[in-house]
Structure formats: structure tokens, C-alpha cells
Amino acid sequence: MKEIQTGFPVDIPQMALKHGSMAGTSGSVFLACGMYTSSYGRKAKRLVSSLRQFNLPHAIFEVPAVHRSISPRGTCDPAYTKANFIFRILQMSQRPVLYLDVDCVVRSAPKLIQRLIKGENDFAIMNWLAQDNTEAYVPIEIQYATGEKIRSDRFFQFSYSIGHEAQDQLICSGAVQFWCPTPAAENLLARWHATIIANPGVPDDKCLDFALNNPSGDLPMQLKPFWLPKAYARYAYWIFDEPVIDHPEFPSSGDDGAKLSESDGRKWFYPERARPKTEFPRIPRDCLVDVKMRQIVRYDGSHLTPIADLDRPVWIS
């Protein structure tokens, strides 16, 4: 691969391969990759153990820091953006790359990723705008009239969902990303990196949305994305989705208050170009999910009233 623009890609100092290998047959299989700082060492080992369980080729690197677009406590050094890291791994491996945040866990064989290798897609990611249902649930601690408190991992309440749908725009959750070594993918990675650098402190997911939703040149014609189902980037708030690749913890916002620069009529997301979604609640909005008793309950601040039995499995990491 050649450099897309001046200053990109950037050399990554002190990047040490700690788990796995870069070896493999070029182009025949994908390579799972990730980077972590020393404070995430235990989670990196957990991810590696799950990758080995399914015999997935991997290369997990320790780095001295991550970019502030990943963590508000991160560095401003452009070498440590996700976009730059993924591009470098594509360069080094010359085969498709499955990027994983190191706090993910592979729960079952990712057969869909194997199929993507044989397709024509340049990259794949979980797109909130392309999901049938995006209801997110969060744990809540309740208290009985007697004063007894019930721990927060038993009861879940609705938090939010995305009220639009579109196949040609992106609002992503980027813990899991699949990239192929194609010119269109390289172009998007370069523009994603440039957006991150131009918007200090803005989370990289939002910068990737902006880069894809505001294409330049012939990128729209060339780029062939695939939208992963929630199971392949399953966050803890999707309690009704069985994970293939799991993010067991509830994610932090990764936002230090910085605002994305929207100029010349360009926006992070264009709701006027999307369709409003009519989403029928799986659980009444004034109810809770009791995962222990497998019931839908109503809580008035001191008492619980069972409403109905759950008619679907619940998956709690």
C-alpha cells in the first residue's frame, strides 16, 4: 500500500506484539487485531483466550498510549488513533483485518466474518441506522418499602434507541470493525484519521460517521460497506441479543465534551435523508426487566408488580 496523504499513515512508536503472530497466508484468512495499554493487560489476555478457543489468527499489540479520541485520558499523538493502527496492520499483514477493542470477548465462531472475506465489501461495522431494533437497556438498583435494596444487575430499564433508519449513512459503535486492503478502505481510513485530528477530543466513532456521511471524490461509488448485526458487536445494553462478539461492560462515552466541527453544510448525520423509524417497544417504557425471575415488572418507587413473563431469552454477560 502507498501513503494516502502527507502525514498518513504515521509510524507507531513502541508498538510491541504481545499475543499472536503476523504470520499467515496473505489474503486467505483474516487477522484479528487490537491494541492496548498496560492497564488493560488482563482484558487483553481475556480476549486472546477467546480468540484461541476458536483458532482465530490474531496479533494483539501493547502500546504506550491510545489517542484521546479513544479515551479522554489519551494522548494527542496521531500515531495512536484507531484509523492509523488499522491502516498499519493492513499494511503489515496484506490481508483482511478484524479490529477488536481489547475489552471484547469472542463467544462463538464468527462465521459471518469468514463469509465477508469471500465477498466484495471493503469494510463492515455495526450501524445503528441499519438495525431492526436498537433498544438499549441499563441496570437499575431498586429499593423496597422496607428499605431493602436489590442489586443493579437484576433489573434493567429502557435507556434509549435510535429513531431513524438508513442504509447509506452511518452511526456506528466501533468496538468491532472489519477492513479489507482495498483502495476504497484505505481512502476511508485516511479520511477518518484526518477527521479525528481535525476534531480534538471528539470520539473516533463519531469521526468515522462524519467521514463516511460526508464523502469526497468517488468514494461513494467505490466504497462497499456491510452493516454487522448487533450480535457481532454486542454491547451489554442489548440484553435480548445473543453475542457472537461481546463487549461485556457498558461502554463509556469516550467524550471529553469536544464538539465535532460541522461547516460548509456538512453534518455528523443527516436526519432529513433518513427514514423515521416506527419501533414498537419490546418492553413497555414504564416497566423493568427482571432477569432473575424472567418477568416484566412495574416499579412505583417502593413496590414491584409483575406484569408478564418474558417471552424471549435474556443475555447478561
C-alpha positions in Angstrom: 0.0 0.0 0.0 1.1 3.6 -0.5 0.5 6.5 1.8 -2.8 8.2 1.1 -1.8 11.7 2.1 1.1 13.6 3.6 1.4 12.6 7.3 -0.7 9.4 7.0 -0.1 6.7 7.9 2.1 7.6 10.9 4.7 5.3 12.3 3.7 3.8 15.7 6.5 4.0 18.2 6.9 1.3 20.9 4.2 -1.0 19.4 5.0 -4.4 20.8 3.4 -7.6 19.6 2.4 -9.4 22.8 0.0 -12.1 21.7 -0.3 -14.0 18.4 1.6 -13.6 15.2 1.6 -11.6 12.0 2.3 -14.8 10.1 -0.2 -16.4 7.7 -1.2 -16.9 4.2 -1.7 -13.5 2.6 -5.3 -12.9 1.5 -6.6 -16.3 2.6 -7.8 -15.6 6.1 -8.5 -12.5 8.2 -6.3 -11.4 11.1 -7.9 -10.3 14.3 -6.0 -7.4 15.8 -6.2 -5.0 18.7 -4.1 -2.6 20.8 -4.0 -2.0 24.5 -2.1 -0.1 27.2 -0.7 -1.9 30.2 -3.7 -1.1 32.4 -5.8 -3.2 30.0 -3.4 -6.2 30.1 -5.9 -8.6 31.9 -8.7 -7.7 29.4 -6.3 -8.3 26.5 -5.5 -11.8 27.9 -9.2 -12.5 28.2 -9.7 -11.5 24.5 -6.7 -13.6 23.4 -8.0 -16.6 25.3 -11.4 -16.3 23.4 -9.6 -16.0 20.1 -7.6 -19.1 20.7 -10.7 -21.0 21.7 -11.9 -20.7 18.1 -8.5 -20.9 16.5 -8.7 -17.4 15.1 -5.4 -15.9 13.9 -4.6 -12.8 15.9 -2.0 -10.1 16.6 -2.6 -8.1 19.7 -0.2 -5.2 20.4 0.7 -3.3 23.6 1.2 0.4 23.0 2.3 3.1 25.5 -0.9 5.2 25.0 -4.1 5.4 22.9 -5.3 8.6 21.2 -7.7 10.9 23.1 -10.4 10.1 20.5 -10.4 6.6 22.2 -10.1 7.8 25.8 -10.3 11.3 27.2 -7.2 10.4 29.2 -5.3 9.5 26.0 -2.6 11.2 24.0 -2.7 13.8 21.2 -0.1 11.8 19.3 -1.7 10.9 15.9 0.2 7.6 15.8 -2.3 6.1 18.2 -5.6 6.6 16.5 -7.7 3.5 15.6 -7.6 4.6 12.0 -3.8 4.7 11.9 -3.4 1.4 13.8 -5.8 -0.4 11.5 -4.1 1.0 8.4 -0.7 -0.1 9.7 -1.9 -3.6 10.4 -3.4 -3.8 6.9 0.0 -2.7 5.5 1.8 -5.3 7.6 -0.5 -8.3 7.0 -1.8 -7.6 3.5 -5.0 -9.4 4.3 -8.4 -8.6 5.8 -8.3 -7.3 9.3 -10.9 -7.8 12.1 -10.2 -5.0 14.5 -11.4 -5.6 18.1 -11.3 -3.4 21.2 -9.4 -5.5 23.7 -12.3 -5.4 26.2 -14.3 -7.6 23.8 -14.7 -11.4 24.0 -15.5 -13.8 21.2 -18.3 -16.0 22.4 -18.8 -18.2 19.3 -17.2 -18.8 15.9 -17.6 -15.6 13.8 -18.8 -17.4 10.7 -20.1 -14.2 9.1 -16.6 -12.7 9.1 -15.4 -15.8 7.2 -18.1 -15.2 4.6 -17.2 -11.5 4.3 -13.7 -12.4 3.2 -15.2 -14.1 0.1 -17.4 -11.1 -0.7 -16.8 -7.7 -2.2 -17.2 -5.5 0.8 -14.5 -3.1 1.8 -15.3 -2.9 5.4 -18.0 -3.8 8.0 -19.2 -2.3 11.2 -22.3 -2.2 13.4 -24.5 0.6 12.2 -27.3 1.7 14.5 -29.2 3.1 11.5 -29.3 -0.4 9.8 -30.7 -2.4 12.7 -34.3 -3.6 13.1 -34.3 -2.7 16.8 -31.9 -0.6 18.8 -33.5 -0.5 22.2 -30.7 -0.2 24.8 -31.3 -1.3 28.4 -29.3 -0.4 31.5 -29.3 -1.9 35.0 -31.1 0.0 37.8 -30.9 -0.5 41.6 -34.3 -0.6 43.3 -35.4 -0.3 46.9 -38.4 -1.9 48.6 -40.6 -0.1 51.0 -38.8 -2.0 53.8 -35.5 -0.3 52.8 -34.0 -3.4 51.3 -32.0 -2.7 48.1 -31.9 -5.0 45.2 -28.6 -5.1 43.3 -28.4 -3.3 39.9 -27.6 -6.4 37.8 -31.1 -7.9 38.3 -33.4 -5.2 37.0 -33.0 -3.4 33.6 -34.8 -0.4 32.3 -35.1 1.1 28.8 -32.4 3.8 28.2 -32.6 4.9 24.6 -32.8 3.9 20.9 -32.1 5.4 17.5 -35.3 6.8 15.9 -34.0 6.8 12.3 -33.0 4.2 9.7 -30.8 4.4 6.6 -28.6 2.1 4.7 -26.4 4.9 3.2 -25.5 6.7 6.4 -23.6 5.6 9.5 -24.0 5.9 13.2 -21.6 3.3 14.4 -20.4 1.5 17.5 -16.8 0.8 16.7 -15.6 -2.0 19.1 -15.7 -4.4 16.2 -14.6 -3.5 12.6 -13.7 -5.5 9.5 -11.4 -3.9 6.9 -10.1 -5.2 3.6 -6.9 -4.0 2.0 -8.7 -2.1 -0.9 -8.2 1.4 -2.2 -11.7 2.4 -1.0 -11.0 1.2 2.5 -7.6 3.0 2.6 -9.4 6.1 1.4 -11.9 5.9 4.2 -9.3 5.2 6.9 -7.2 8.2 5.8 -10.3 10.5 5.9 -11.3 9.0 9.2 -7.8 9.8 10.6 -7.9 13.3 9.2 -11.3 13.9 10.8 -10.0 12.7 14.2 -7.0 15.0 14.0 -9.2 18.0 12.9 -11.6 17.4 15.9 -9.5 17.0 19.1 -11.4 15.2 21.8 -14.3 14.0 19.6 -14.8 10.2 20.0 -13.5 8.3 17.0 -16.8 6.6 16.3 -18.4 9.9 15.7 -15.5 10.9 13.5 -15.9 7.7 11.4 -19.6 8.5 11.0 -18.7 12.0 9.7 -16.1 10.7 7.3 -18.5 8.2 5.7 -21.5 10.5 5.8 -19.6 13.3 4.1 -17.8 11.5 1.2 -15.5 13.2 -1.2 -14.5 12.3 -4.8 -15.6 8.9 -6.0 -15.7 7.3 -2.5 -19.5 6.8 -2.6 -19.3 4.9 -5.8 -16.3 2.7 -4.8 -17.0 2.0 -1.2 -19.0 -1.2 -0.4 -19.8 -1.3 3.3 -21.5 -4.1 5.1 -23.5 -3.5 8.3 -22.8 -6.1 11.0 -25.7 -7.3 13.1 -25.7 -6.4 16.8 -24.5 -9.9 17.7 -21.1 -9.1 16.2 -20.6 -6.0 18.3 -22.9 -6.8 21.1 -22.8 -4.3 23.9 -24.1 -5.0 27.4 -27.1 -2.9 27.0 -28.5 -5.2 24.2 -29.8 -7.8 26.7 -32.0 -9.5 24.1 -29.2 -10.3 21.6 -27.1 -13.4 21.9 -23.5 -12.3 21.4 -21.1 -13.7 18.9 -18.5 -11.0 19.7 -19.3 -9.5 23.1 -18.5 -6.2 24.8 -19.4 -7.4 28.3 -19.1 -4.0 30.0 -21.2 -0.9 29.4 -19.1 1.4 27.3 -18.1 4.8 28.4 -18.9 7.8 26.2 -15.2 8.4 25.4 -16.2 12.1 25.1 -14.5 14.9 26.9 -17.1 17.5 25.8 -15.5 18.4 22.5 -17.8 19.2 19.6 -17.5 18.0 16.0 -16.7 20.8 13.6 -19.7 21.0 11.2 -19.1 23.6 8.5 -19.9 24.2 4.8 -23.3 22.5 5.4 -21.7 19.2 6.4 -23.2 17.4 9.4 -22.3 14.4 11.5 -25.6 12.8 10.4 -28.4 13.9 8.1 -31.8 13.0 9.7 -33.6 14.6 6.7 -32.1 12.0 4.5 -33.1 9.1 6.8 -36.4 7.5 7.4 -38.2 7.9 10.8 -38.4 4.5 12.4 -41.6 3.1 13.9 -40.3 1.0 16.7 -42.7 -0.9 18.8 -41.3 -1.3 22.3 -40.3 -4.8 23.3 -41.0 -3.8 26.9 -43.4 -1.1 28.0 -41.4 2.0 28.7 -42.8 2.3 32.3 -41.7 -1.3 33.1 -38.5 -3.1 34.1 -37.0 -6.4 33.1 -36.4 -8.7 36.0 -33.7 -11.0 34.6 -33.7 -13.3 37.7 -37.4 -14.1 37.7 -37.7 -13.6 33.9 -40.6 -11.2 34.2 -41.7 -7.8 33.1 -42.5 -5.8 36.2 -43.7 -2.3 37.1 -41.9 -0.4 39.9 -43.6 2.5 41.7 -40.6 3.5 43.8 -41.1 1.0 46.6 -43.1 -1.9 45.3 -42.8 -4.3 42.3 -45.8 -5.6 40.4 -45.3 -8.5 37.9 -46.9 -7.6 34.6 -46.0 -10.6 32.3 -43.5 -13.4 31.8 -40.7 -12.7 29.4 -41.2 -14.4 26.1 -37.6 -14.3 24.9 -34.1 -15.2 26.3 -32.0 -12.6 28.1 -28.2 -12.5 27.7 -26.3 -10.9 30.6 -22.5 -11.0 30.4 
